[in-house]
């Protein structure tokens, strides 16, 4: 009887140890997402979420698996796009119209990712930790701001009555076709805080008067 009880206790301890070793849920804190990466299976396609039971046998093999954790709070930033129309600086210098052909847009942007999208980025080797994720968000926000600035300039060029404040978030995102470059992103906030449009009417008048000046190099937009 004593041997039987000892065997039961040993089996229970062993079972508990096996369960604890593979239990990944408790390792993920609130507001974080875990992704299991193992030598045997690579990146596990199912993310580990706090409060949702998960168990992975890969952890039973020593040094086989690791749990990568990421903070999932929304990424918030502001991006400013500055620039000048092609040959705008030359025109401004010749006709004493400094700043007339400059443009500037400041965007407020908030981005996030679904747990499944986070796994996809891991599989594509685009991120490996929180630092990479922040860099990814930073780069995506800068790219979105650049596309949005180009889109707004295109709308305003042939429309003297155009007002930037009339644009809605959905219209901008649809216009820049965010799904092509960043299909995995969830855009929570995308708004124009400040804007300055160039004077297209004067620009066209001067460019028609000075066709050769159009060959001057364009000033590249600057992202801040």
Beta strands, then each sheet from edge to edge (+ up, - down):
strand 1: 32-38
strand 2: 42-43
strand 3: 48-49
strand 4: 65-71
strand 5: 75-84
strand 6: 102-113
strand 7: 185-196
strand 8: 222-223
sheet 1: 2+ 1- 3+
sheet 2: 2+ 1- 4+
sheet 3: 7+ 6- 5+ 8-
end
